[in-house]
Amino acid sequence: MSDYTARVQDPDSYNGASHDNFSWSQSISDLDVLLNIPSSLMSPRDLKVSVSSKKIKVAIREKNITGADSPEKWSHLLNGQLSFPVKQNETIWSLIPNQHIHIHLEKAAERWWEALIVGEPKIKLSEIDCSRDYSELKPIEQSKLQELMWYQQQKLLSRSSDK
């Protein structure tokens, strides 16, 4: 039995963090944000989602929070400066009624983020899973990896034939 125990991470905050009203997860190239919403929010018309390369802002029509008929009053669910730039034109969001808003962001540069928003408590990068799926590697990196595996296999074959 091994002394090593794998750390299980919540998929909603895998390599990221979980907060009262939202959670975020990341890979080396993208981010996913899940933002909690009131159960009364059923239509994307009652949402304003704005993402620039450096800022994220999500507002909800006030009537969905207070129940009062205030069609032109908006409250921010999330508003802040992103830790690093994202590709604005690659942003996708969707409303999952009675659950959350899912916002997918593509990072402008491949790097690990310590926080989604400036001022948010930082995660420890030394504790995240930095492994990458083979399919995420660039073709030249895949080729180099195949070459290294081939050389390793040849090395193992030559050792077994020496016995």
Secondary structure as UniProt FT lines:
FT   HELIX           11..13
FT   TURN            14..15
FT   STRAND          17..18
FT   STRAND          22..26
FT   STRAND          30..36
FT   TURN            39..40
FT   HELIX           44..46
FT   STRAND          47..51
FT   STRAND          55..61
FT   HELIX           63..66
FT   TURN            71..72
FT   STRAND          74..82
FT   HELIX           88..90
FT   STRAND          92..96
FT   TURN            97..99
FT   STRAND          100..107
FT   TURN            118..119
FT   HELIX           125..127
FT   HELIX           134..136
FT   HELIX           139..161
//
